[in-house]
Amino acid sequence: MKTLETDILELNDNIDQSELSSQAINRYIEISTHYINMEKIQKARKILISIGFTKKSVEKYIIRTIQDAEIHISEDFKLLMKGKVSKRYLN
């Protein structure tokens, strides 16, 4: 299941994928996206490249994910993802 965000990711080898392997790849993409949102870019890059995506497509995906996060995620949520709490919620 590809979404607009994951359409830019390209596998190094065009291999026929079973439904199970597609699900596994999608889970790794979700984990990588989570790492990107937590600003752990190196971990995300390592995962995506290790499952076979091209370096060029991984870099494009990272940039797009960061841009999407800037648009869709509030500053408070970003702090929460990093394990921090916004000062306005502290007494």
N, CA, C and O atoms as a Tinker XYZ file with bonds, in Angstrom:
   364  protein
     1  N      0.841000   -1.179000    0.000000    73     2
     2  CA     0.000000    0.000000    0.000000    64     1     3
     3  C      0.884000    1.239000    0.000000    63     2     4     5
     4  O      1.511000    1.567000    1.007000    81     3
     5  N      0.927000    1.905000   -1.109000    73     3     6
     6  CA     1.726000    3.116000   -1.205000    64     5     7
     7  C      0.834000    4.321000   -0.982000    63     6     8     9
     8  O     -0.325000    4.351000   -1.397000    81     7
     9  N      1.399000    5.306000   -0.321000    73     7    10
    10  CA     0.709000    6.568000   -0.156000    64     9    11
    11  C      1.478000    7.616000   -0.939000    63    10    12    13
    12  O      2.545000    7.338000   -1.487000    81    11
    13  N      0.940000    8.801000   -0.987000    73    11    14
    14  CA     1.613000    9.880000   -1.701000    64    13    15
    15  C      3.016000   10.096000   -1.163000    63    14    16    17
    16  O      3.939000   10.363000   -1.933000    81    15
    17  N      3.192000    9.985000    0.158000    73    15    18
    18  CA     4.492000   10.223000    0.769000    64    17    19
    19  C      5.496000    9.129000    0.421000    63    18    20    21
    20  O      6.682000    9.410000    0.250000    81    19
    21  N      5.029000    7.876000    0.313000    73    19    22
    22  CA     5.959000    6.773000    0.079000    64    21    23
    23  C      6.160000    6.480000   -1.396000    63    22    24    25
    24  O      6.969000    5.619000   -1.741000    81    23
    25  N      5.450000    7.170000   -2.276000    73    23    26
    26  CA     5.623000    6.944000   -3.709000    64    25    27
    27  C      7.040000    7.251000   -4.178000    63    26    28    29
    28  O      7.487000    6.702000   -5.185000    81    27
    29  N      7.744000    8.110000   -3.470000    73    27    30
    30  CA     9.094000    8.483000   -3.916000    64    29    31
    31  C     10.150000    7.450000   -3.528000    63    30    32    33
    32  O     11.270000    7.494000   -4.039000    81    31
    33  N      9.811000    6.525000   -2.636000    73    31    34
    34  CA    10.778000    5.502000   -2.242000    64    33    35
    35  C     10.871000    4.441000   -3.344000    63    34    36    37
    36  O      9.856000    3.914000   -3.799000    81    35
    37  N     12.079000    4.143000   -3.759000    73    35    38
    38  CA    12.315000    3.157000   -4.810000    64    37    39
    39  C     13.250000    2.081000   -4.280000    63    38    40    41
    40  O     14.287000    2.380000   -3.688000    81    39
    41  N     12.871000    0.820000   -4.501000    73    39    42
    42  CA    13.740000   -0.286000   -4.125000    64    41    43
    43  C     14.866000   -0.405000   -5.141000    63    42    44    45
    44  O     14.679000   -0.120000   -6.324000    81    43
    45  N     16.042000   -0.830000   -4.673000    73    43    46
    46  CA    17.190000   -1.015000   -5.559000    64    45    47
    47  C     16.886000   -2.041000   -6.643000    63    46    48    49
    48  O     17.199000   -1.822000   -7.814000    81    47
    49  N     16.284000   -3.150000   -6.263000    73    47    50
    50  CA    15.944000   -4.205000   -7.220000    64    49    51
    51  C     14.438000   -4.278000   -7.346000    63    50    52    53
    52  O     13.720000   -4.248000   -6.346000    81    51
    53  N     13.965000   -4.373000   -8.568000    73    51    54
    54  CA    12.527000   -4.517000   -8.772000    64    53    55
    55  C     12.151000   -5.982000   -8.585000    63    54    56    57
    56  O     12.144000   -6.773000   -9.528000    81    55
    57  N     11.841000   -6.313000   -7.343000    73    55    58
    58  CA    11.534000   -7.685000   -6.965000    64    57    59
    59  C     10.032000   -7.792000   -6.742000    63    58    60    61
    60  O      9.427000   -6.902000   -6.144000    81    59
    61  N      9.429000   -8.873000   -7.219000    73    59    62
    62  CA     8.029000   -9.106000   -6.912000    64    61    63
    63  C      7.902000   -9.353000   -5.417000    63    62    64    65
    64  O      8.668000  -10.117000   -4.829000    81    63
    65  N      6.923000   -8.697000   -4.815000    73    63    66
    66  CA     6.767000   -8.796000   -3.375000    64    65    67
    67  C      5.463000   -9.508000   -3.042000    63    66    68    69
    68  O      4.433000   -9.287000   -3.679000    81    67
    69  N      5.531000  -10.356000   -2.044000    73    67    70
    70  CA     4.309000  -10.968000   -1.544000    64    69    71
    71  C      3.603000   -9.957000   -0.652000    63    70    72    73
    72  O      4.181000   -8.937000   -0.276000    81    71
    73  N      2.372000  -10.240000   -0.325000    73    71    74
    74  CA     1.607000   -9.345000    0.555000    64    73    75
    75  C      2.298000   -9.217000    1.910000    63    74    76    77
    76  O      2.342000   -8.126000    2.478000    81    75
    77  N      2.832000  -10.308000    2.429000    73    75    78
    78  CA     3.495000  -10.287000    3.730000    64    77    79
    79  C      4.745000   -9.421000    3.698000    63    78    80    81
    80  O      4.982000   -8.650000    4.629000    81    79
    81  N      5.550000   -9.533000    2.644000    73    79    82
    82  CA     6.757000   -8.707000    2.590000    64    81    83
    83  C      6.392000   -7.237000    2.395000    63    82    84    85
    84  O      7.082000   -6.356000    2.909000    81    83
    85  N      5.320000   -6.966000    1.663000    73    83    86
    86  CA     4.863000   -5.581000    1.511000    64    85    87
    87  C      4.442000   -5.003000    2.854000    63    86    88    89
    88  O      4.736000   -3.848000    3.160000    81    87
    89  N      3.762000   -5.803000    3.644000    73    87    90
    90  CA     3.358000   -5.352000    4.984000    64    89    91
    91  C      4.575000   -5.074000    5.853000    63    90    92    93
    92  O      4.604000   -4.086000    6.587000    81    91
    93  N      5.571000   -5.933000    5.775000    73    91    94
    94  CA     6.789000   -5.744000    6.572000    64    93    95
    95  C      7.508000   -4.463000    6.150000    63    94    96    97
    96  O      7.960000   -3.693000    6.996000    81    95
    97  N      7.612000   -4.241000    4.850000    73    95    98
    98  CA     8.268000   -3.030000    4.361000    64    97    99
    99  C      7.505000   -1.798000    4.819000    63    98   100   101
   100  O      8.111000   -0.810000    5.234000    81    99
   101  N      6.173000   -1.848000    4.745000    73    99   102
   102  CA     5.363000   -0.714000    5.204000    64   101   103
   103  C      5.574000   -0.433000    6.687000    63   102   104   105
   104  O      5.588000    0.727000    7.100000    81   103
   105  N      5.735000   -1.472000    7.486000    73   103   106
   106  CA     5.998000   -1.285000    8.926000    64   105   107
   107  C      7.344000   -0.601000    9.139000    63   106   108   109
   108  O      7.462000    0.291000    9.979000    81   107
   109  N      8.353000   -1.017000    8.385000    73   107   110
   110  CA     9.662000   -0.372000    8.498000    64   109   111
   111  C      9.596000    1.089000    8.071000    63   110   112   113
   112  O     10.256000    1.942000    8.664000    81   111
   113  N      8.806000    1.377000    7.049000    73   111   114
   114  CA     8.632000    2.767000    6.622000    64   113   115
   115  C      7.974000    3.570000    7.738000    63   114   116   117
   116  O      8.377000    4.701000    8.009000    81   115
   117  N      6.959000    2.990000    8.392000    73   115   118
   118  CA     6.296000    3.672000    9.510000    64   117   119
   119  C      7.275000    3.947000   10.649000    63   118   120   121
   120  O      7.268000    5.031000   11.232000    81   119
   121  N      8.113000    2.966000   10.961000    73   119   122
   122  CA     9.113000    3.142000   12.025000    64   121   123
   123  C     10.099000    4.241000   11.628000    63   122   124   125
   124  O     10.452000    5.089000   12.448000    81   123
   125  N     10.537000    4.222000   10.386000    73   123   126
   126  CA    11.471000    5.241000    9.906000    64   125   127
   127  C     10.849000    6.628000    9.965000    63   126   128   129
   128  O     11.512000    7.594000   10.343000    81   127
   129  N      9.581000    6.728000    9.593000    73   127   130
   130  CA     8.877000    8.005000    9.661000    64   129   131
   131  C      8.825000    8.499000   11.101000    63   130   132   133
   132  O      9.004000    9.687000   11.366000    81   131
   133  N      8.580000    7.588000   12.020000    73   131   134
   134  CA     8.565000    7.950000   13.440000    64   133   135
   135  C      9.933000    8.482000   13.865000    63   134   136   137
   136  O     10.017000    9.493000   14.563000    81   135
   137  N     11.005000    7.805000   13.449000    73   135   138
   138  CA    12.355000    8.280000   13.773000    64   137   139
   139  C     12.615000    9.663000   13.181000    63   138   140   141
   140  O     13.212000   10.520000   13.833000    81   139
   141  N     12.170000    9.877000   11.953000    73   139   142
   142  CA    12.358000   11.191000   11.330000    64   141   143
   143  C     11.638000   12.255000   12.150000    63   142   144   145
   144  O     12.190000   13.327000   12.400000    81   143
   145  N     10.412000   11.963000   12.569000    73   143   146
   146  CA     9.651000   12.918000   13.374000    64   145   147
   147  C     10.296000   13.165000   14.738000    63   146   148   149
   148  O     10.094000   14.220000   15.339000    81   147
   149  N     11.063000   12.204000   15.220000    73   147   150
   150  CA    11.777000   12.365000   16.480000    64   149   151
   151  C     13.155000   12.987000   16.266000    63   150   152   153
   152  O     13.943000   13.113000   17.203000    81   151
   153  N     13.437000   13.374000   15.019000    73   151   154
   154  CA    14.714000   13.959000   14.617000    64   153   155
   155  C     15.886000   13.002000   14.777000    63   154   156   157
   156  O     17.010000   13.418000   15.058000    81   155
   157  N     15.610000   11.717000   14.595000    73   155   158
   158  CA    16.654000   10.696000   14.599000    64   157   159
   159  C     16.825000   10.221000   13.149000    63   158   160   161
   160  O     16.550000    9.073000   12.802000    81   159
   161  N     17.289000   11.153000   12.334000    73   159   162
   162  CA    17.371000   10.967000   10.894000    64   161   163
   163  C     18.305000    9.820000   10.522000    63   162   164   165
   164  O     18.007000    9.045000    9.613000    81   163
   165  N     19.416000    9.709000   11.210000    73   163   166
   166  CA    20.402000    8.676000   10.886000    64   165   167
   167  C     19.806000    7.281000   11.057000    63   166   168   169
   168  O     20.050000    6.404000   10.229000    81   167
   169  N     19.026000    7.062000   12.123000    73   167   170
   170  CA    18.389000    5.759000   12.329000    64   169   171
   171  C     17.394000    5.460000   11.218000    63   170   172   173
   172  O     17.338000    4.342000   10.707000    81   171
   173  N     16.611000    6.465000   10.850000    73   171   174
   174  CA    15.630000    6.288000    9.781000    64   173   175
   175  C     16.324000    5.952000    8.466000    63   174   176   177
   176  O     15.906000    5.045000    7.747000    81   175
   177  N     17.376000    6.684000    8.161000    73   175   178
   178  CA    18.134000    6.463000    6.924000    64   177   179
   179  C     18.691000    5.044000    6.897000    63   178   180   181
   180  O     18.621000    4.368000    5.870000    81   179
   181  N     19.235000    4.596000    8.002000    73   179   182
   182  CA    19.837000    3.264000    8.084000    64   181   183
   183  C     18.793000    2.179000    7.819000    63   182   184   185
   184  O     19.060000    1.226000    7.088000    81   183
   185  N     17.615000    2.322000    8.408000    73   183   186
   186  CA    16.553000    1.333000    8.213000    64   185   187
   187  C     16.122000    1.284000    6.758000    63   186   188   189
   188  O     16.048000    0.210000    6.161000    81   187
   189  N     15.836000    2.453000    6.185000    73   187   190
   190  CA    15.325000    2.492000    4.811000    64   189   191
   191  C     16.337000    1.950000    3.805000    63   190   192   193
   192  O     15.967000    1.240000    2.870000    81   191
   193  N     17.596000    2.279000    3.994000    73   191   194
   194  CA    18.624000    1.775000    3.082000    64   193   195
   195  C     18.838000    0.282000    3.288000    63   194   196   197
   196  O     19.069000   -0.446000    2.322000    81   195
   197  N     18.764000   -0.187000    4.537000    73   195   198
   198  CA    19.000000   -1.608000    4.810000    64   197   199
   199  C     17.916000   -2.513000    4.228000    63   198   200   201
   200  O     18.174000   -3.687000    3.960000    81   199
   201  N     16.703000   -1.983000    4.029000    73   199   202
   202  CA    15.673000   -2.832000    3.424000    64   201   203
   203  C     15.640000   -2.712000    1.906000    63   202   204   205
   204  O     14.809000   -3.336000    1.247000    81   203
   205  N     16.549000   -1.906000    1.351000    73   203   206
   206  CA    16.742000   -1.928000   -0.080000    64   205   207
   207  C     16.331000   -0.705000   -0.864000    63   206   208   209
   208  O     16.364000   -0.736000   -2.094000    81   207
   209  N     15.941000    0.383000   -0.197000    73   207   210
   210  CA    15.592000    1.590000   -0.935000    64   209   211
   211  C     16.865000    2.306000   -1.391000    63   210   212   213
   212  O     17.896000    2.249000   -0.720000    81   211
   213  N     16.778000    2.973000   -2.527000    73   211   214
   214  CA    17.939000    3.695000   -3.043000    64   213   215
   215  C     18.243000    4.893000   -2.143000    63   214   216   217
   216  O     17.344000    5.469000   -1.531000    81   215
   217  N     19.502000    5.252000   -2.075000    73   215   218
   218  CA    19.908000    6.385000   -1.239000    64   217   219
   219  C     19.226000    7.670000   -1.691000    63   218   220   221
   220  O     18.799000    8.478000   -0.867000    81   219
   221  N     19.128000    7.852000   -2.991000    73   219   222
   222  CA    18.509000    9.053000   -3.534000    64   221   223
   223  C     17.037000    9.158000   -3.120000    63   222   224   225
   224  O     16.578000   10.226000   -2.715000    81   223
   225  N     16.308000    8.057000   -3.224000    73   223   226
   226  CA    14.894000    8.092000   -2.848000    64   225   227
   227  C     14.723000    8.246000   -1.338000    63   226   228   229
   228  O     13.766000    8.872000   -0.883000    81   227
   229  N     15.642000    7.682000   -0.565000    73   227   230
   230  CA    15.579000    7.825000    0.897000    64   229   231
   231  C     15.757000    9.285000    1.281000    63   230   232   233
   232  O     15.027000    9.801000    2.127000    81   231
   233  N     16.721000    9.948000    0.667000    73   231   234
   234  CA    16.950000   11.363000    0.992000    64   233   235
   235  C     15.736000   12.211000    0.621000    63   234   236   237
   236  O     15.355000   13.111000    1.370000    81   235
   237  N     15.129000   11.929000   -0.531000    73   235   238
   238  CA    13.906000   12.648000   -0.922000    64   237   239
   239  C     12.784000   12.397000    0.084000    63   238   240   241
   240  O     12.052000   13.314000    0.456000    81   239
   241  N     12.660000   11.137000    0.519000    73   239   242
   242  CA    11.614000   10.778000    1.474000    64   241   243
   243  C     11.820000   11.498000    2.805000    63   242   244   245
   244  O     10.860000   11.985000    3.403000    81   243
   245  N     13.051000   11.565000    3.262000    73   243   246
   246  CA    13.354000   12.243000    4.526000    64   245   247
   247  C     12.988000   13.724000    4.427000    63   246   248   249
   248  O     12.369000   14.276000    5.336000    81   247
   249  N     13.368000   14.355000    3.338000    73   247   250
   250  CA    13.058000   15.776000    3.160000    64   249   251
   251  C     11.550000   15.996000    3.130000    63   250   252   253
   252  O     11.045000   16.912000    3.778000    81   251
   253  N     10.831000   15.164000    2.384000    73   251   254
   254  CA     9.375000   15.314000    2.297000    64   253   255
   255  C      8.710000   15.066000    3.652000    63   254   256   257
   256  O      7.774000   15.776000    4.020000    81   255
   257  N      9.176000   14.082000    4.380000    73   255   258
   258  CA     8.591000   13.774000    5.688000    64   257   259
   259  C      8.811000   14.934000    6.656000    63   258   260   261
   260  O      7.907000   15.283000    7.415000    81   259
   261  N      9.981000   15.524000    6.638000    73   259   262
   262  CA    10.268000   16.678000    7.495000    64   261   263
   263  C      9.365000   17.845000    7.117000    63   262   264   265
   264  O      8.813000   18.514000    7.991000    81   263
   265  N      9.212000   18.090000    5.821000    73   263   266
   266  CA     8.352000   19.178000    5.365000    64   265   267
   267  C      6.895000   18.933000    5.766000    63   266   268   269
   268  O      6.206000   19.854000    6.205000    81   267
   269  N      6.433000   17.705000    5.616000    73   267   270
   270  CA     5.059000   17.373000    6.003000    64   269   271
   271  C      4.851000   17.549000    7.504000    63   270   272   273
   272  O      3.800000   18.013000    7.947000    81   271
   273  N      5.859000   17.174000    8.275000    73   271   274
   274  CA     5.755000   17.313000    9.730000    64   273   275
   275  C      5.659000   18.783000   10.115000    63   274   276   277
   276  O      4.906000   19.145000   11.019000    81   275
   277  N      6.412000   19.616000    9.437000    73   275   278
   278  CA     6.371000   21.050000    9.715000    64   277   279
   279  C      4.974000   21.606000    9.479000    63   278   280   281
   280  O      4.517000   22.489000   10.205000    81   279
   281  N      4.312000   21.094000    8.480000    73   279   282
   282  CA     2.977000   21.580000    8.132000    64   281   283
   283  C      1.913000   21.010000    9.068000    63   282   284   285
   284  O      0.998000   21.728000    9.469000    81   283
   285  N      2.022000   19.731000    9.418000    73   283   286
   286  CA     0.931000   19.038000   10.100000    64   285   287
   287  C      1.081000   18.843000   11.605000    63   286   288   289
   288  O      0.102000   18.534000   12.285000    81   287
   289  N      2.262000   19.015000   12.124000    73   287   290
   290  CA     2.472000   18.714000   13.541000    64   289   291
   291  C      2.701000   20.012000   14.307000    63   290   292   293
   292  O      3.526000   20.840000   13.921000    81   291
   293  N      1.968000   20.171000   15.381000    73   291   294
   294  CA     2.121000   21.372000   16.202000    64   293   295
   295  C      3.447000   21.337000   16.962000    63   294   296   297
   296  O      4.054000   20.280000   17.133000    81   295
   297  N      3.871000   22.483000   17.402000    73   295   298
   298  CA     5.130000   22.599000   18.149000    64   297   299
   299  C      5.065000   21.799000   19.444000    63   298   300   301
   300  O      6.053000   21.179000   19.837000    81   299
   301  N      3.913000   21.807000   20.109000    73   299   302
   302  CA     3.763000   21.042000   21.350000    64   301   303
   303  C      3.933000   19.548000   21.101000    63   302   304   305
   304  O      4.568000   18.850000   21.892000    81   303
   305  N      3.365000   19.059000   20.001000    73   303   306
   306  CA     3.477000   17.643000   19.682000    64   305   307
   307  C      4.918000   17.273000   19.357000    63   306   308   309
   308  O      5.370000   16.186000   19.716000    81   307
   309  N      5.643000   18.159000   18.686000    73   307   310
   310  CA     7.055000   17.909000   18.384000    64   309   311
   311  C      7.851000   17.740000   19.675000    63   310   312   313
   312  O      8.687000   16.843000   19.789000    81   311
   313  N      7.581000   18.614000   20.643000    73   311   314
   314  CA     8.270000   18.494000   21.927000    64   313   315
   315  C      7.928000   17.171000   22.600000    63   314   316   317
   316  O      8.802000   16.516000   23.169000    81   315
   317  N      6.658000   16.778000   22.534000    73   315   318
   318  CA     6.219000   15.521000   23.135000    64   317   319
   319  C      6.929000   14.338000   22.485000    63   318   320   321
   320  O      7.336000   13.406000   23.178000    81   319
   321  N      7.081000   14.366000   21.167000    73   319   322
   322  CA     7.765000   13.284000   20.452000    64   321   323
   323  C      9.230000   13.173000   20.873000    63   322   324   325
   324  O      9.812000   12.089000   20.833000    81   323
   325  N      9.815000   14.288000   21.271000    73   323   326
   326  CA    11.214000   14.296000   21.717000    64   325   327
   327  C     11.329000   13.975000   23.208000    63   326   328   329
   328  O     12.430000   13.966000   23.759000    81   327
   329  N     10.195000   13.713000   23.858000    73   327   330
   330  CA    10.205000   13.395000   25.272000    64   329   331
   331  C     10.254000   14.611000   26.162000    63   330   332   333
   332  O     10.684000   14.520000   27.312000    81   331
   333  N      9.819000   15.757000   25.649000    73   331   334
   334  CA     9.822000   16.997000   26.402000    64   333   335
   335  C      8.387000   17.496000   26.552000    63   334   336   337
   336  O      7.486000   17.017000   25.863000    81   335
   337  N      8.179000   18.436000   27.431000    73   335   338
   338  CA     6.850000   18.994000   27.668000    64   337   339
   339  C      6.921000   20.499000   27.454000    63   338   340   341
   340  O      7.861000   21.164000   27.889000    81   339
   341  N      5.907000   21.018000   26.776000    73   339   342
   342  CA     5.835000   22.454000   26.540000    64   341   343
   343  C      5.725000   23.198000   27.873000    63   342   344   345
   344  O      5.064000   22.725000   28.797000    81   343
   345  N      6.370000   24.356000   27.972000    73   343   346
   346  CA     6.370000   25.134000   29.215000    64   345   347
   347  C      4.964000   25.567000   29.615000    63   346   348   349
   348  O      4.695000   25.747000   30.803000    81   347
   349  N      4.073000   25.738000   28.660000    73   347   350
   350  CA     2.725000   26.198000   29.018000    64   349   351
   351  C      1.919000   25.125000   29.741000    63   350   352   353
   352  O      0.885000   25.440000   30.330000    81   351
   353  N      2.363000   23.856000   29.715000    73   351   354
   354  CA     1.664000   22.794000   30.432000    64   353   355
   355  C      2.256000   22.554000   31.823000    63   354   356   357
   356  O      1.721000   21.761000   32.598000    81   355
   357  N      3.350000   23.232000   32.134000    73   355   358
   358  CA     3.979000   23.076000   33.444000    64   357   359
   359  C      3.460000   24.140000   34.410000    63   358   360   361
   360  O      3.208000   25.277000   34.009000    81   359
   361  N      3.302000   23.775000   35.662000    73   359   362
   362  CA     2.842000   24.746000   36.677000    64   361   363
   363  C      4.010000   25.381000   37.365000    63   362   364
   364  O      3.825000   26.221000   38.246000    81   363
